[in-house]
Amino acid sequence: MDLSPELGSTDPAVGLRAVNALKRLQEQLEALHVANAREQGWSWQAIAEALGVSRQAVHQKYNRRR
């Protein structure tokens, strides 16, 4: 997925749609890698440190998905 042209657009609607697409992609990638880390035995604390958030935040966000 190459959003470079859209992100550089001077049209706010195009640029904002590209930003939204990046947010969705980031969420999907984060969920994938959190699940992978948990499958490999990572603690919530280790995942939180890698993401730069609190243990509570990552646990609340992803523990429901198991």
C-alpha atoms as one frame of an Amber mdcrd trajectory, in Angstrom:
protein
   0.000   0.000   0.000   1.617   3.223  -1.163  -0.091   6.277   0.295   2.742
   8.677  -0.536   0.850  10.669  -3.176  -2.234  10.934  -0.982  -0.270  11.990
   2.096   1.390  14.765   0.110  -1.849  15.992  -1.413  -2.889  19.586  -0.875
  -6.534  18.423  -0.889  -7.497  18.024   2.783 -10.071  15.315   2.006  -7.465
  13.183   0.237  -4.860  13.735   2.933  -7.244  12.978   5.777  -8.433   9.761
   4.127  -4.791   8.710   3.805  -4.161   9.467   7.482  -7.216   7.391   8.403
  -5.945   4.487   6.274  -2.580   4.670   8.059  -4.302   4.601  11.455  -6.240
   1.465  10.501  -3.080  -0.198   9.216  -1.191   0.723  12.393  -3.937  -0.776
  14.562  -3.936  -3.998  12.550  -0.151  -4.324  12.721  -0.086  -3.583  16.435
  -2.762  -6.208  17.151  -0.905  -8.768  15.050   2.397  -8.176  16.834   0.846
  -8.075  20.299  -0.805 -11.434  19.611   2.497 -12.800  18.315   4.337 -11.554
  21.406   1.758 -13.137  23.713   1.995 -16.443  21.821   5.760 -16.327  22.353
   5.303 -15.818  26.081   5.888 -12.082  26.384   4.437 -10.453  29.480   2.032
  -7.534  29.253   4.774  -5.416  30.828   7.303  -6.315  28.108   4.780  -5.547
  25.373   3.856  -2.249  27.031   7.501  -1.213  27.257   8.059  -2.032  23.578
   5.012   0.070  22.629   5.799   2.919  25.017   2.534   2.622  26.931   1.474
   1.411  30.365   0.956  -2.266  31.135  -2.627  -1.492  32.075  -3.314   0.230
  28.750  -2.027  -2.624  26.611  -3.712  -5.249  28.783  -7.088  -3.481  28.628
  -6.838  -3.004  24.872  -5.765  -6.515  23.901  -6.695  -8.950  26.668 -10.315
  -8.956  25.447  -9.230 -10.221  22.024  -7.974 -13.585  23.290
